[in-house]
Amino acid sequence: MRPEKKSHFMHKATKAIHAGNLEKPIFGEVSVPIFQSSTFSFPTAEEGAARFSGEKSGFIYTRMGNPTTKALEDNIAALEGGFAGMATATGMAAITTVYLALLGQGAHVVSTDSVYGPTRMVLEKEFSRFGIEATFVDTSVLDDVRRAMRPNTRMVFIETPANPTMKISDIRATAEIAHQHNALLVVDNTFASPYLQQPLRLGADIGVHSLTKFINGHSDVVGGIIVTRNGDLYSRIKPVLNLFGGTMDPHQAWLVLRGVRTLPLRVERSQENAQQMAKFLLAHPEVSWVSYPGLEEHPQHDIAKRQMDGFGSMICFGVKNGFEGGKTVMNNVNLFTLAVSLGGVESLIEHPASMTHASVPRNERIEAGILDELVRISVGCEDISDLRADLDQALNKIAQNELREESSVVAPELVTRRAINNKTILRR
């Protein structure tokens, strides 16, 4: 599947377009076809036996592999600098497959405290039933990671940049800690995409993505992928994926493969917009703080600069009047789309406290840095002047409201002190 004649192209933008293309097109096609077949025939019984035993490569059944899906897997593995990829039906299918393959009874996991909600919930609610324990810490603080490690820690799972706080964890340093304790480092690389960050090159063992986001980029398909650093890890995970059936179908794969071809163009445009948007928000009177790794004031700006090839297009910020202020902005945007997810060509906005994290106990939410006033935006590819104008008019609605309560009712001084001490946000 990987064409040798194109293997000398090293630049990411070139890989995004050419990696994974069929080595021998069937009819000279430029686009990888959709092989919409559930099963594949064998020329002889001996050939079928050889494929099942692994003596020969080839396709058997789409749950176990498909030419279109493999084209996508090869593409992302090339961008990540990994051994091989395994495409999954959803991002959570990728994460749960990694858990299933690598964690056993009595294992312990250290993970980012503000990690994507279902990633944490599946450990706390489901895998705990099988004797697997998890400790959630601020992984941007290396001493917190060190203190959380136990003799039975088998995995460190980090998300960087983190959702939705935009904290940055040092991948190389965290990998060293994990490996010193004979644990694996898994990095959720969704917020950066392989165009901006390659965790495997920094020492991580496994990278996972929600393909739904930047890699697909058009808010029209869900999917996930696992990329391993070596063949041993691939051999441990691939059979589990096949057996549990969380694999991707070929039409999904084709849509994502079409999206990844424009990943460099979309990421460059959206992060250029985000840099300007972050500066605009810092100066806005209805904004109390901004967290964007592209700002020099961001606590982990130097780490992001060192391990990323750009700062991405995700921003979180705090609005005046806290919880009510956040809802006010949500209910008054016109161009920004009020929706969850991220990484599409369109700009999205959400208020975690009243939306995605509304069911999380408030003290737990705040402990993870998800404050009442926090608003998260995924900056898209629209004209930046239109985006600024829309957010400006929505923010100004806060000042027009009669309610001017404090942004945090319960122990606001504690919230502020924690935020400043951990350097998780920027206050003007």
Summary of the structure (lengths in Angstrom):
residues: 428
radius of gyration: 22.1
end to end distance: 52.5
largest distance: 78.6
contacts: 1521
relative contact order: 0.12
helix: 42%
strand: 14%
